[in-house]
Amino acid sequence: MASDFQVLFNLGQYENAIEVGLTALDLLEPLEDMMSFFRPQGELGRINAEALHRDVEVSPELWELLVYCRRLWEATDGAFDITAAPLWQVWGFARREGRLPSQSEVEEARELCGWRWVELDASRQTVRFHKPGVALNLGSVGKGYALDRLAKVITEAGIQDFALHGGLSSVFALGDSWELPLSEDTDGPHGWPIGLSDPLHPGRRVGQVWLKNQGLGTSGTALQFFWHKGKRYGHILDPRTGYPADKVLSVTVVAPTAAEADALATAFFILGPQGARRFCEQHPGVAGIFLLNVPGRVPQVEVVGEPQAELETRDRDGDAL
């Protein structure tokens, strides 16, 4: 997953916190082996290598994730698509060496995308590809899914106040942080503070979310992009067009689980505020926080849905609005 993962506990609250946290983090290696696009010997790698030639049986955990991804592909009108790996490869982002492909290359890669080429046999829990070149990539949901799995280990040990993050862009928080200053309108802490970064100015925040009993995922192209003849191309590709999505700076999604937040952050980046708003109207408990480019100013914040979390935004000088 190419990210650092951390577990945060309240100091002294649980005697077994460190032991439980380490036990949870031990899950990362087998989860990486299950989901990584870059491990041929892993479960996803075996699917990508063998599913064209035979029905590949998968573990119950991976099966559940694949079914969820197909369902979300349908719900987002194809904006979230783990079958879009061929596009990711032809644009060079799989090797972190972005390149501008020809239109014919894009069209050929797009022809390989879509669940019409992937058969999920529920009776045997097998995967089969029906076209050469088809591949699956779980990079847009893997970190969030891993956080949910780690959170399950921690809660089963009786710990109810903690936060987890993977690479800072994927978060799950349960209960409250003890280190929060009490605000005037509450009787106590109200979750865990998660900063919203300014994608145009690294190190600067445009606000924060008080996250409690929810997952959070952020998608943007501040770190993965390339320039070609004065035009910037980001790594988040719209599988429906074959080209990078570039209508927003970044989007943060708050959802009941980290996997859902992670996946929808990618989908909402592609859909934009209008498409995301339609999704949120049909899925209560999900909200998107968009950062839109306003020349000469800090990014404009636009919220869609009704976030079940407190949101604070800031002006150019960092003062709360």
Backbone hydrogen bonds, N-H to C=O, Kabsch-Sander energy under -0.5 kcal/mol:
donor,donor_aa,acceptor,acceptor_aa,energy
6,Q,165,H,-2.2
8,L,163,A,-3.3
10,N,161,D,-0.5
13,Q,10,N,-1.9
14,Y,10,N,-0.5
17,A,14,Y,-1.3
20,V,16,N,-2.6
21,G,17,A,-3.0
22,L,18,I,-2.5
23,T,19,E,-2.0
24,A,20,V,-2.4
25,L,21,G,-2.4
26,D,22,L,-1.5
27,L,24,A,-1.8
28,L,25,L,-1.7
31,L,27,L,-2.2
32,E,28,L,-2.9
33,D,29,E,-2.3
34,M,30,P,-1.8
35,M,31,L,-2.3
36,S,32,E,-2.4
39,R,36,S,-0.7
42,G,39,R,-1.7
43,E,33,D,-1.0
44,L,34,M,-1.3
45,G,39,R,-0.5
46,R,42,G,-2.3
47,I,43,E,-1.9
48,N,44,L,-2.6
49,A,45,G,-1.8
50,E,46,R,-2.1
51,A,47,I,-2.6
53,H,50,E,-1.4
54,R,50,E,-1.5
56,V,54,R,-0.5
56,V,127,V,-2.7
57,E,55,D,-0.6
58,V,125,Q,-2.0
63,W,59,S,-2.7
64,E,60,P,-2.3
65,L,61,E,-1.7
66,L,62,L,-2.6
67,V,63,W,-2.5
68,Y,64,E,-2.0
69,C,65,L,-2.4
70,R,66,L,-2.2
71,R,67,V,-2.2
72,L,68,Y,-2.3
73,W,69,C,-2.0
74,E,70,R,-1.8
75,A,71,R,-2.0
76,T,72,L,-1.8
77,D,74,E,-1.2
78,G,73,W,-2.9
79,A,76,T,-1.5
81,D,79,A,-0.7
84,A,81,D,-1.4
85,A,135,A,-0.7
87,L,84,A,-0.8
88,W,84,A,-1.7
89,Q,85,A,-2.1
90,V,86,P,-2.3
91,W,87,L,-1.9
92,G,89,Q,-1.6
93,F,88,W,-1.1
94,A,88,W,-1.2
95,R,92,G,-0.9
96,R,93,F,-0.9
97,E,92,G,-2.8
99,R,91,W,-2.4
106,V,102,S,-2.2
107,E,103,Q,-2.5
108,E,104,S,-2.3
109,A,105,E,-2.2
110,R,106,V,-2.7
111,E,107,E,-1.6
112,L,108,E,-0.6
112,L,109,A,-1.1
113,C,110,R,-1.3
117,W,114,G,-1.4
118,V,115,W,-1.2
119,E,117,W,-0.5
119,E,128,R,-3.2
120,L,118,V,-0.6
121,D,119,E,-0.6
121,D,126,T,-2.4
122,A,120,L,-0.9
124,R,121,D,-0.6
125,Q,121,D,-1.8
126,T,121,D,-1.3
127,V,56,V,-2.1
128,R,119,E,-1.8
129,F,51,A,-2.2
130,H,117,W,-2.2
134,V,131,K,-1.5
137,N,82,I,-2.4
138,L,35,M,-0.6
141,V,138,L,-1.9
142,G,138,L,-2.5
145,Y,141,V,-2.4
146,A,142,G,-2.4
147,L,143,K,-2.2
148,D,144,G,-2.0
149,R,145,Y,-2.0
150,L,146,A,-2.4
151,A,147,L,-2.8
152,K,148,D,-1.7
153,V,149,R,-1.3
154,I,150,L,-1.9
155,T,151,A,-2.7
156,E,152,K,-2.1
157,A,153,V,-0.8
157,A,154,I,-0.7
158,G,155,T,-1.9
159,I,154,I,-1.6
160,Q,158,G,-0.5
162,F,174,L,-2.3
163,A,8,L,-2.0
164,L,172,F,-3.0
165,H,6,Q,-2.0
166,G,170,S,-2.6
167,G,4,D,-3.1
167,G,165,H,-0.5
169,S,166,G,-0.6
170,S,166,G,-1.1
171,V,216,L,-3.0
172,F,164,L,-2.3
173,A,214,Q,-2.4
174,L,162,F,-3.1
177,S,191,G,-2.0
180,L,177,S,-0.7
186,T,183,S,-1.3
192,W,211,L,-2.4
194,I,209,V,-2.9
196,L,207,G,-3.3
197,S,195,G,-0.6
198,D,204,R,-3.2
201,H,198,D,-1.0
204,R,201,H,-2.1
206,V,196,L,-2.9
207,G,196,L,-0.9
208,Q,312,E,-2.4
209,V,194,I,-3.0
210,W,310,E,-2.9
211,L,192,W,-2.9
211,L,209,V,-1.0
213,N,173,A,-0.7
214,Q,173,A,-1.5
215,G,255,A,-3.1
216,L,171,V,-2.8
217,G,253,V,-2.1
218,T,169,S,-2.1
219,S,251,V,-2.6
221,T,249,L,-0.8
225,F,223,L,-0.6
226,F,233,Y,-1.9
228,H,231,K,-2.5
231,K,228,H,-1.6
233,Y,226,F,-3.0
235,H,224,Q,-1.6
237,L,235,H,-0.9
238,D,243,Y,-2.7
241,T,238,D,-1.5
242,G,238,D,-3.4
245,A,236,I,-2.8
249,L,291,L,-2.2
250,S,291,L,-1.3
251,V,219,S,-2.2
252,T,289,I,-2.2
253,V,217,G,-3.1
254,V,287,A,-2.3
255,A,215,G,-2.2
259,A,144,G,-0.6
261,A,257,T,-2.0
262,D,258,A,-2.8
263,A,259,A,-2.5
264,L,260,E,-2.6
265,A,261,A,-1.7
266,T,262,D,-1.2
267,A,263,A,-2.0
268,F,264,L,-3.4
269,F,265,A,-1.8
270,I,266,T,-1.5
271,L,267,A,-2.7
272,G,268,F,-2.8
275,G,271,L,-0.9
276,A,272,G,-2.5
277,R,273,P,-2.3
278,R,274,Q,-1.6
279,F,275,G,-1.7
280,C,276,A,-2.6
281,E,277,R,-2.0
282,Q,278,R,-0.9
282,Q,279,F,-0.8
283,H,279,F,-0.8
286,V,283,H,-1.2
287,A,254,V,-2.0
288,G,304,V,-2.2
289,I,252,T,-3.3
290,F,288,G,-0.6
290,F,302,E,-3.3
291,L,250,S,-2.7
292,L,290,F,-0.6
292,L,300,Q,-3.0
297,R,294,V,-2.3
300,Q,292,L,-2.8
302,E,290,F,-2.3
302,E,300,Q,-0.5
304,V,288,G,-2.7
306,E,286,V,-0.6
309,A,307,P,-1.3
310,E,210,W,-0.9
312,E,208,Q,-2.8
314,R,206,V,-2.5
315,D,319,D,-2.3
318,G,315,D,-2.0
321,L,313,T,-2.8
